[in-house]
Amino acid sequence: AIGAERVRKGPARTRPAHKPDAMAKKKKTKGGKGKRTKKARDKDFDQTKKVFDAEDDYEKVEKTPLYLVEDLVSKNRDVVVDGLDMVEPGKGKLLLHKTRLKLAQGRRYGLCGKNGIGKTTLLALIASGKLKEFPSHLKVLHVRQEVPCDDRKVVKFVAECDAEFKFLEEEEERMYDFLEDEEAELDFDPQERLEKIEERRRDIGVDTAIARATNIVMGLGFTKEMREKRTVDLSGGWRCRVALACALFVAPDLLLLDEPTNHLDFPGVTWLENYLKNYEKTCVVVSHDKTFLNNVSSDIVHIENKTLNYYKGNYKTFEKVRAEHRRAANKQYEAQQLKIEQMKEFIERYRSDEDKASLVQSRVKELQKMEREGLCEEVKEEKKLVFRFPEPTKLDHDIARIIDMDFGYNPDKLVLKKANFNVTMQDRVGVLGVNGCGKSTLLKLILEMLEPTNGKIEFNRHARVAYFTQHHMDHLDPKLTPVEFLQQRFKKDNIKTHEARQHLGRFALSGDLQLQPIGDLSGGQKSRVSFAALTWKQPHVLVMDEPTNHLDIETIEALIEAVKSFNGGIIMVSHDQYFLESIAEEFWGIDDKGNSERFLDMDEAKEFSYASCFEEKKNKNSGGSSDSKRSQIKQRKKERQQAAKEAKRQREAQRKKEREEQEAKAQQEKEENAQRQREAFMKEMEEREAKEAEERKKKEEEEARIRAKEEAERKERERIEKERLAEEARKKKEAEAKAAQEKKASEPQTLKKLTAVAKDFKIDMSAIQVLRENEIDDDDIKDLEKSDLKDLGLKMAQIVRIMKAAKTF
């Protein structure tokens, strides 16, 4: 509700029947004022803060707005809230900490960030009126879901949505009552208040409400037939459009839009873009559509690290500037780390050097100062979200062929006429058309969920199809974990836990995410669970109806890359122009009369599909039905057709020129690449040869060193062996000499004596030698003396005689 000091209010009364008399009693305001400009009145009559929310059913105004009780000419419409902290409702998770909310009047902010980072929560917090330091005089409106509808028609509902209209009417009645009650004691002048009310009614356009409401709902795609419907009879998507129309009609000081393009077609998105470009007050938009953000935003607010970061320009500029900031911050971090490392190395090296003690101390102090002031944070590489679809098996034939197909829910009114299309595993098809023209119907016919009225659809029975609807989250069980959901969804396959986890890992769902209840996951994560379930059977074609709804920009980029690498067919309906341009290679256009055609150019497909929308708007603006106006319309149509043909010719010429330039550039790049490859190859060969020569040289040097070492070792071994042999010979000789001495020392005494007298007695020395060689000792000689001489040889007899002679001697 509008917060302000409550003025004393008398009992409720009906408007007096003699209002003209009461009007005649008006007093002239003291110190009459001159005529004021609209801009001044806007400032003076600015309504205090009111939050319009679908859940509150645009709650009634219960307090007197500030513009009726005080002058707001000097009030500032900028928003500045310092030290903002924000937690996730119900979970207590800190989303923003000690950051600054800054919104300048007249700027259009695109609020960006990953899923679950707090974009929607921030919009709800701003709209709740619970922010300290938030300007209480601002009129705030938050559109995030459909409004509760009733029996009123669309235009009337929108025209009466502004609670201020009714409040001004009731306040006017009260002022008339006060004027008639002469005894009432008031602290304000009712006449002056009535003048302000009248000025405010003119400023907010009470008298032109129906015309403005009609223009807004037409821009959002409501046909004449749709405008005549009761709002309670509309579907959820159209009710969301009604909520958006109400927001644009009220034109608050601060307009908060959460995914406003989710239920709009291309003409609706284009109209909304143009409307917001000319919006003179402040607007904050959350959207996943890059093209929409680029066309609408004058500034980007990016939520990262629990902080609101502000960038001038649209989303494309934001991406470029942010990338440059990250590169600069990374260079600064690396330079600081290098400086710290050098200072620490200097300190460590000269810590004990008395001559450089002052230099060491200065570096220590500089390090301490840097730590106090805060070191640069490392710019970590952002983890890119990547997921991939499983590879389908090959098919021998096309997936589907649509031949002269007609379809209508009512045989008298066909939705599609003479449709002829072909679907293969190589196709990337985007389906375009106004809402209600039959895009989703065409998808259901391809999926055999509906039967054609006439013609036929030939479907490959071996082809597997996955259908991703815009309401895919309704099919998820929030109580189950992703693993349990897959196991329950495909009970017949008897999926093991490790198989389910491996499949979920393809869609960047890993670790604890696989074991959390689906209800606790973010919107993007839930969408990935849906993709995982749809692709479990390895489909040959993906049929997607508004797949980017509820996805953040990061997930959309990952989906684009996944679809590009998918080797099956793609058929999709999407209002996201960036998504379509990134993927689709051909387009099926469907106009409001059920005619369909295949295009290779998106602009031509849009021109064919949405022509009736622009004609209706122009016809509405032209007004009347005279022949002259009809001829003007025909003439303008003819001019448009000629302009379209000329534009088409120019586009074709431009595309041809671009293709030729691209081919020439590609050829030049090819030749340059070939030359670079040749040069690189020659350089590589030279480097390889030089490297091989160097390796051969090193190898030869190593072999020579090894040979020299082996030769030295051989000589050393020979020397050692020679010394060993010489030592052994010496020892042997010594042993022999010693043995001879010992032998000589142990020779029998008789032999010694014989040897001594052998010469004198002419004893044969050979005989003595025989005795010695045979080791004949004294005992043996005694035995010989006792033996019979006839048994001995002649020589032995001689020896015995000699022995006897020697003994005698």
ZAMARGU-4260 file (C-alpha; in steps of 0.2 Angstrom, whole numbers, plus 5000, padded with zeros to 4 digits):
<rodrens>
0) 5000/5000/5000 | 5005/5018/4998 | 5014/5023/5014 | 5010/5041/5020 | 5002/5051/5034
5) 4984/5046/5035 | 4972/5061/5034 | 4957/5062/5044 | 4943/5053/5035 | 4925/5056/5038
10) 4911/5042/5037 | 4908/5035/5020 | 4895/5044/5011 | 4887/5044/4993 | 4891/5058/4982
15) 4878/5072/4985 | 4865/5074/4971 | 4868/5093/4971 | 4886/5091/4966 | 4884/5106/4954
20) 4879/5117/4968 | 4894/5111/4978 | 4905/5115/4963 | 4898/5133/4964 | 4903/5134/4982
25) 4921/5132/4977 | 4933/5145/4985 | 4946/5153/4976 | 4963/5147/4981 | 4973/5160/4991
30) 4988/5166/4982 | 4983/5159/4965 | 4995/5149/4956 | 5000/5150/4938 | 4999/5136/4925
35) 5012/5122/4929 | 5021/5111/4916 | 5017/5093/4915 | 5035/5089/4921 | 5032/5099/4936
40) 5015/5091/4940 | 5023/5074/4938 | 5036/5078/4951 | 5023/5087/4962 | 5010/5073/4961
45) 5022/5058/4962 | 5013/5044/4971 | 5022/5036/4986 | 5028/5019/4986 | 5016/5005/4981
50) 5020/4987/4977 | 5009/4980/4963 | 5010/4961/4964 | 5000/4948/4956 | 4998/4939/4973
55) 4991/4954/4981 | 4979/4957/4967 | 4985/4975/4965 | 4980/4979/4983 | 4969/4994/4986
60) 4976/5011/4991 | 4972/5014/5010 | 4982/5029/5013 | 4983/5046/5006 | 4997/5048/4993
65) 5011/5060/4997 | 5008/5070/4982 | 4991/5076/4990 | 4999/5081/5007 | 5016/5088/5003
70) 5026/5095/4989 | 5037/5082/4980 | 5045/5094/4967 | 5062/5092/4975 | 5061/5073/4978
75) 5074/5063/4969 | 5069/5047/4960 | 5086/5039/4961 | 5088/5023/4972 | 5104/5021/4982
80) 5104/5008/4996 | 5121/5005/5004 | 5127/4990/5015 | 5113/4978/5007 | 5112/4961/5014
85) 5100/4948/5006 | 5097/4930/5011 | 5087/4916/5001 | 5070/4915/5008 | 5067/4899/5019
90) 5085/4893/5018 | 5095/4907/5026 | 5108/4906/5012 | 5117/4923/5010 | 5115/4929/4993
95) 5121/4947/4994 | 5133/4955/5007 | 5137/4973/5011 | 5134/4978/4993 | 5127/4994/4985
100) 5110/4995/4976 | 5111/5010/4964 | 5097/5013/4951 | 5097/5030/4942 | 5081/5038/4935
105) 5078/5034/4917 | 5090/5020/4915 | 5085/5002/4910 | 5095/4989/4919 | 5097/4971/4914
110) 5100/4961/4930 | 5111/4946/4926 | 5119/4931/4935 | 5118/4912/4936 | 5103/4903/4941
115) 5100/4903/4959 | 5111/4918/4963 | 5097/4929/4968 | 5090/4939/4954 | 5072/4935/4957
120) 5074/4937/4976 | 5082/4954/4973 | 5067/4960/4963 | 5055/4953/4976 | 5065/4962/4990
125) 5064/4979/4981 | 5046/4977/4978 | 5042/4971/4996 | 5046/4989/5003 | 5057/4981/5017
130) 5073/4989/5011 | 5080/5002/5023 | 5085/5019/5014 | 5073/5015/4999 | 5064/5030/4994
135) 5046/5029/5001 | 5039/5041/4988 | 5043/5029/4973 | 5029/5019/4964 | 5036/5002/4962
140) 5028/4988/4951 | 5034/4970/4950 | 5028/4958/4937 | 5033/4940/4939 | 5017/4929/4936
145) 4999/4930/4930 | 4986/4941/4939 | 4970/4934/4946 | 4957/4937/4933 | 4938/4940/4932
150) 4924/4942/4920 | 4930/4958/4913 | 4937/4959/4896 | 4955/4961/4892 | 4955/4980/4888
155) 4944/4984/4902 | 4954/4974/4915 | 4970/4983/4910 | 4962/5000/4909 | 4955/4998/4927
160) 4971/4989/4934 | 4978/5005/4941 | 4972/5007/4959 | 4976/5025/4959 | 4961/5028/4947
165) 4948/5022/4960 | 4957/5030/4974 | 4956/5047/4966 | 4938/5045/4963 | 4935/5041/4981
170) 4946/5055/4987 | 4936/5067/4976 | 4920/5061/4984 | 4928/5064/5001 | 4933/5082/4997
175) 4916/5086/4990 | 4909/5080/5007 | 4921/5091/5016 | 4916/5106/5006 | 4898/5103/5010
180) 4901/5100/5028 | 4904/5118/5034 | 4906/5113/5052 | 4921/5101/5048 | 4937/5106/5056
185) 4951/5102/5044 | 4970/5105/5043 | 4970/5106/5024 | 4960/5115/5010 | 4948/5103/5002
190) 4947/5115/4987 | 4966/5115/4984 | 4965/5096/4986 | 4952/5094/4973 | 4962/5105/4961
195) 4977/5093/4964 | 4966/5078/4961 | 4960/5085/4945 | 4978/5089/4939 | 4983/5071/4944
200) 4969/5063/4934 | 4975/5073/4918 | 4993/5068/4921 | 4990/5050/4923 | 4978/5050/4908
205) 4962/5044/4916 | 4951/5049/4901 | 4963/5040/4888 | 4964/5024/4898 | 4954/5013/4886
210) 4964/5019/4871 | 4981/5017/4880 | 4976/5000/4886 | 4970/4995/4869 | 4987/5000/4861
215) 4997/4990/4874 | 4987/4974/4873 | 4988/4975/4854 | 5007/4977/4855 | 5008/4962/4866
220) 4999/4951/4852 | 4981/4951/4858 | 4970/4949/4842 | 4953/4957/4841 | 4945/4940/4845
225) 4957/4938/4860 | 4953/4956/4866 | 4934/4952/4867 | 4937/4937/4879 | 4935/4937/4897
230) 4952/4937/4907 | 4946/4922/4917 | 4945/4912/4901 | 4963/4915/4896 | 4977/4902/4897
235) 4991/4904/4909 | 5003/4911/4895 | 4990/4925/4890 | 4987/4929/4908 | 5005/4933/4910
240) 5003/4945/4896 | 4989/4953/4904 | 5000/4955/4920 | 5013/4963/4909 | 5000/4974/4900
245) 4994/4980/4917 | 5012/4984/4922 | 5015/4994/4906 | 4999/5003/4908 | 5002/5009/4926
250) 5020/5015/4921 | 5027/5016/4938 | 5043/5025/4944 | 5052/5008/4945 | 5046/4994/4934
255) 5053/4977/4939 | 5051/4963/4925 | 5056/4945/4928 | 5057/4935/4911 | 5044/4946/4902
260) 5048/4938/4885 | 5044/4920/4891 | 5026/4920/4884 | 5028/4932/4869 | 5031/4929/4851
265) 5043/4939/4840 | 5031/4953/4836 | 5027/4955/4855 | 5045/4955/4859 | 5049/4968/4846
270) 5035/4979/4852 | 5040/4977/4870 | 5058/4981/4866 | 5052/4997/4857 | 5041/5002/4872
275) 5054/5000/4885 | 5067/5009/4874 | 5055/5024/4876 | 5051/5021/4894 | 5056/5038/4903
280) 5057/5030/4921 | 5067/5017/4928 | 5066/4999/4923 | 5075/4983/4929 | 5074/4967/4918
285) 5078/4949/4921 | 5079/4940/4905 | 5088/4925/4897 | 5086/4932/4880 | 5103/4940/4874
290) 5095/4949/4859 | 5082/4957/4870 | 5095/4963/4883 | 5106/4970/4870 | 5091/4980/4862
295) 5083/4986/4879 | 5097/4988/4892 | 5106/5004/4895 | 5116/4996/4910 | 5120/4979/4916
300) 5119/4974/4934 | 5129/4958/4937 | 5128/4948/4953 | 5144/4939/4957 | 5153/4935/4973
305) 5138/4941/4983 | 5141/4959/4976 | 5131/4969/4963 | 5143/4975/4949 | 5138/4989/4937
310) 5142/4990/4919 | 5137/5004/4906 | 5130/4998/4890 | 5120/4983/4884 | 5124/4964/4887
315) 5136/4963/4872 | 5146/4978/4879 | 5145/4970/4897 | 5153/4953/4891 | 5167/4963/4882
320) 5171/4974/4897 | 5170/4961/4910 | 5182/4950/4900 | 5194/4965/4899 | 5192/4968/4917
325) 5196/4950/4921 | 5211/4950/4910 | 5218/4966/4918 | 5214/4959/4936 | 5223/4943/4931
330) 5238/4953/4925 | 5238/4964/4941 | 5237/4948/4952 | 5252/4940/4942 | 5262/4955/4943
335) 5259/4957/4962 | 5263/4939/4965 | 5279/4941/4955 | 5284/4956/4965 | 5280/4947/4982
340) 5291/4932/4977 | 5305/4943/4972 | 5304/4953/4988 | 5303/4937/4999 | 5318/4930/4989
345) 5328/4946/4992 | 5324/4945/5011 | 5329/4927/5012 | 5345/4929/5003 | 5351/4945/5012
350) 5343/4942/5029 | 5360/4940/5038 | 5369/4953/5028 | 5372/4968/5039 | 5377/4979/5024
355) 5359/4977/5016 | 5349/4976/5033 | 5340/4993/5029 | 5335/4986/5011 | 5329/4970/5019
360) 5319/4980/5032 | 5311/4991/5019 | 5305/4976/5009 | 5298/4968/5025 | 5288/4984/5029
365) 5282/4985/5011 | 5276/4967/5012 | 5266/4970/5028 | 5258/4986/5020 | 5253/4976/5005
370) 5245/4963/5016 | 5236/4977/5027 | 5229/4985/5011 | 5223/4969/5004 | 5231/4958/4991
375) 5224/4956/4973 | 5213/4941/4972 | 5217/4927/4960 | 5205/4928/4945 | 5200/4910/4943
380) 5195/4903/4927 | 5176/4902/4926 | 5170/4884/4925 | 5161/4882/4909 | 5145/4873/4910
385) 5146/4858/4897 | 5133/4844/4894 | 5131/4833/4879 | 5117/4822/4871 | 5120/4804/4869
390) 5124/4799/4851 | 5109/4791/4842 | 5111/4775/4831 | 5110/4777/4812 | 5094/4777/4802
395) 5092/4771/4784 | 5078/4783/4780 | 5071/4800/4784 | 5063/4803/4801 | 5047/4810/4794
400) 5039/4816/4778 | 5024/4828/4779 | 5014/4827/4762 | 5000/4839/4758 | 4994/4839/4776
405) 4979/4849/4782 | 4973/4850/4800 | 4959/4858/4810 | 4951/4855/4827 | 4936/4860/4818
410) 4934/4853/4800 | 4927/4870/4795 | 4942/4880/4801 | 4959/4873/4797 | 4974/4878/4807
415) 4987/4871/4795 | 4984/4870/4776 | 4994/4860/4763 | 5010/4858/4774 | 5024/4849/4765
420) 5040/4846/4775 | 5054/4833/4777 | 5063/4829/4793 | 5080/4820/4793 | 5094/4817/4806
425) 5104/4832/4798 | 5090/4845/4800 | 5091/4860/4812 | 5074/4867/4810 | 5066/4883/4819
430) 5047/4885/4818 | 5041/4903/4817 | 5023/4910/4818 | 5012/4921/4829 | 5004/4913/4845
435) 4990/4902/4841 | 4995/4899/4822 | 4998/4880/4825 | 5017/4879/4829 | 5014/4867/4844
440) 5000/4858/4834 | 5013/4855/4820 | 5025/4847/4833 | 5011/4836/4840 | 5006/4830/4822
445) 5025/4825/4819 | 5025/4816/4836 | 5009/4807/4831 | 4999/4814/4846 | 4986/4821/4833
450) 4980/4814/4816 | 4980/4825/4801 | 4963/4830/4793 | 4969/4828/4776 | 4985/4822/4768
455) 4998/4811/4777 | 5013/4810/4788 | 5025/4796/4784 | 5035/4792/4800 | 5050/4781/4802
460) 5045/4767/4814 | 5063/4764/4819 | 5065/4783/4824 | 5065/4788/4842 | 5059/4805/4847
465) 5061/4815/4862 | 5049/4829/4866 | 5054/4844/4877 | 5039/4855/4882 | 5039/4872/4889
470) 5030/4865/4904 | 5043/4851/4907 | 5046/4855/4925 | 5028/4850/4929 | 5033/4832/4925
475) 5047/4831/4938 | 5043/4824/4955 | 5051/4837/4967 | 5052/4824/4981 | 5064/4812/4971
480) 5082/4814/4968 | 5088/4815/4949 | 5094/4797/4951 | 5078/4791/4959 | 5068/4800/4945
485) 5077/4791/4931 | 5075/4774/4939 | 5057/4777/4942 | 5054/4784/4925 | 5062/4769/4916
490) 5057/4755/4928 | 5058/4742/4914 | 5076/4746/4910 | 5081/4742/4928 | 5093/4756/4928
495) 5107/4754/4941 | 5113/4768/4951 | 5130/4770/4943 | 5122/4770/4926 | 5110/4784/4931
500) 5124/4794/4939 | 5134/4792/4923 | 5120/4798/4912 | 5116/4813/4923 | 5135/4818/4922
505) 5133/4821/4904 | 5122/4836/4909 | 5133/4843/4921 | 5124/4836/4936 | 5137/4827/4947
510) 5141/4824/4965 | 5129/4830/4978 | 5117/4837/4964 | 5112/4819/4959 | 5107/4815/4977
515) 5097/4831/4981 | 5078/4832/4980 | 5073/4839/4963 | 5063/4853/4972 | 5079/4860/4979
520) 5088/4862/4962 | 5088/4878/4953 | 5077/4881/4937 | 5092/4877/4925 | 5097/4861/4935
525) 5079/4855/4934 | 5079/4858/4915 | 5095/4847/4914 | 5086/4833/4924 | 5072/4834/4910
530) 5085/4834/4896 | 5093/4819/4905 | 5077/4809/4906 | 5072/4814/4888 | 5088/4808/4880
535) 5089/4791/4890 | 5083/4782/4875 | 5096/4789/4863 | 5083/4799/4852 | 5086/4802/4834
540) 5077/4818/4834 | 5074/4831/4848 | 5057/4841/4847 | 5058/4856/4858 | 5044/4868/4862
545) 5052/4884/4870 | 5067/4875/4878 | 5075/4891/4884 | 5061/4896/4897 | 5067/4895/4915
550) 5085/4894/4909 | 5099/4906/4913 | 5111/4913/4899 | 5125/4901/4904 | 5114/4885/4903
555) 5107/4892/4886 | 5125/4893/4879 | 5128/4875/4885 | 5112/4869/4877 | 5117/4878/4861
560) 5134/4869/4861 | 5126/4852/4865 | 5113/4854/4851 | 5127/4859/4839 | 5137/4843/4843
565) 5121/4832/4842 | 5121/4821/4827 | 5102/4819/4826 | 5088/4830/4820 | 5082/4846/4829
570) 5065/4854/4827 | 5061/4868/4839 | 5049/4882/4843 | 5057/4897/4852 | 5055/4916/4854
575) 5073/4917/4858 | 5081/4925/4843 | 5099/4922/4848 | 5095/4904/4852 | 5087/4901/4835
580) 5101/4910/4825 | 5114/4900/4834 | 5107/4883/4830 | 5093/4883/4816 | 5099/4881/4798
585) 5082/4881/4790 | 5065/4889/4796 | 5047/4883/4794 | 5036/4899/4793 | 5017/4898/4798
590) 5006/4913/4795 | 4989/4916/4804 | 4979/4909/4789 | 4988/4891/4791 | 4999/4893/4776
595) 5017/4886/4778 | 5033/4888/4769 | 5051/4883/4771 | 5065/4896/4772 | 5084/4896/4774
600) 5084/4914/4780 | 5077/4919/4797 | 5072/4937/4791 | 5062/4930/4777 | 5053/4917/4788
605) 5049/4931/4800 | 5042/4942/4786 | 5031/4928/4780 | 5025/4922/4797 | 5022/4939/4806
610) 5016/4950/4791 | 4998/4950/4797 | 5003/4957/4814 | 5011/4972/4807 | 4997/4975/4794
615) 4984/4974/4808 | 4993/4987/4818 | 4995/4998/4803 | 4976/4996/4799 | 4972/5000/4817
620) 4982/5016/4816 | 4975/5021/4799 | 4957/5020/4805 | 4941/5021/4795 | 4935/5010/4780
625) 4933/5022/4766 | 4939/5018/4748 | 4953/5031/4749 | 4960/5023/4765 | 4958/5006/4757
630) 4968/5011/4742 | 4981/5019/4753 | 4982/5003/4763 | 4984/4993/4746 | 4997/5006/4740
635) 5007/5004/4756 | 5006/4985/4755 | 5012/4986/4737 | 5026/4998/4743 | 5030/4986/4757
640) 5031/4971/4745 | 5042/4981/4733 | 5053/4987/4748 | 5053/4969/4754 | 5058/4963/4737
645) 5072/4976/4735 | 5077/4972/4753 | 5078/4954/4749 | 5088/4957/4733 | 5100/4968/4743
650) 5101/4955/4756 | 5105/4942/4743 | 5117/4953/4735 | 5125/4957/4752 | 5125/4938/4756
655) 5133/4934/4739 | 5146/4947/4742 | 5149/4941/4760 | 5150/4923/4753 | 5163/4929/4740
660) 5173/4938/4753 | 5172/4924/4765 | 5177/4912/4751 | 5192/4923/4746 | 5196/4926/4764
665) 5195/4907/4767 | 5206/4903/4752 | 5218/4916/4757 | 5218/4909/4775 | 5220/4892/4767
670) 5235/4897/4757 | 5243/4906/4772 | 5239/4891/4783 | 5247/4880/4770 | 5262/4891/4768
675) 5263/4892/4787 | 5262/4873/4788 | 5276/4871/4775 | 5287/4883/4784 | 5283/4875/4801
680) 5286/4858/4793 | 5303/4864/4786 | 5308/4872/4802 | 5302/4856/4811 | 5313/4845/4800
685) 5328/4857/4802 | 5326/4857/4821 | 5323/4838/4820 | 5339/4835/4810 | 5349/4847/4821
690) 5342/4838/4836 | 5347/4821/4828 | 5364/4827/4824 | 5367/4834/4841 | 5360/4817/4848
695) 5372/4807/4837 | 5386/4818/4843 | 5382/4815/4861 | 5380/4797/4858 | 5397/4795/4849
700) 5405/4805/4863 | 5396/4794/4876 | 5402/4778/4867 | 5420/4785/4866 | 5419/4789/4884
705) 5413/4772/4888 | 5426/4763/4877 | 5440/4773/4885 | 5433/4769/4902 | 5432/4750/4897
710) 5450/4751/4890 | 5456/4758/4906 | 5447/4746/4916 | 5454/4731/4906 | 5472/4738/4908
715) 5469/4740/4926 | 5462/4722/4927 | 5478/4716/4917 | 5489/4725/4929 | 5481/4718/4944
720) 5481/4700/4936 | 5500/4702/4932 | 5504/4708/4949 | 5493/4693/4956 | 5503/4681/4945
725) 5520/4688/4950 | 5515/4687/4968 | 5509/4669/4966 | 5526/4665/4957 | 5536/4673/4971
730) 5526/4665/4984 | 5528/4648/4975 | 5546/4650/4973 | 5548/4655/4991 | 5537/4640/4996
735) 5548/4628/4985 | 5564/4635/4993 | 5556/4633/5010 | 5551/4616/5006 | 5568/4611/4999
740) 5576/4618/5015 | 5563/4608/5025 | 5566/4593/5015 | 5585/4596/5016 | 5583/4598/5034
745) 5573/4582/5036 | 5585/4571/5025 | 5592/4555/5034 | 5608/4557/5043 | 5615/4541/5034
750) 5613/4550/5017 | 5620/4566/5023 | 5635/4556/5029 | 5636/4547/5013 | 5635/4563/5003
755) 5649/4570/5013 | 5661/4555/5010 | 5655/4550/4993 | 5670/4559/4984 | 5683/4552/4995
760) 5676/4534/4994 | 5671/4536/4976 | 5653/4532/4980 | 5641/4534/4965 | 5631/4550/4968
765) 5617/4543/4957 | 5614/4529/4970 | 5613/4542/4984 | 5601/4552/4973 | 5590/4537/4971
770) 5590/4534/4989 | 5585/4552/4992 | 5572/4552/4979 | 5564/4537/4986 | 5565/4545/5003
775) 5576/4530/5010 | 5579/4535/5028 | 5590/4527/5042 | 5577/4514/5047 | 5575/4508/5029
780) 5594/4506/5028 | 5594/4496/5044 | 5580/4485/5036 | 5591/4483/5020 | 5605/4477/5031
785) 5595/4463/5037 | 5588/4458/5021 | 5594/4445/5009 | 5605/4453/4996 | 5600/4440/4982
790) 5583/4448/4982 | 5590/4465/4977 | 5596/4472/4961 | 5614/4475/4957 | 5613/4493/4961
795) 5605/4491/4978 | 5618/4478/4982 | 5631/4491/4978 | 5622/4503/4989 | 5621/4492/5003
800) 5640/4489/5002 | 5643/4507/5001 | 5632/4509/5016 | 5641/4496/5025 | 5657/4504/5020
805) 5651/4521/5026 | 5645/4514/5042 | 5662/4506/5045 | 5670/4522/5041
</rodrens>
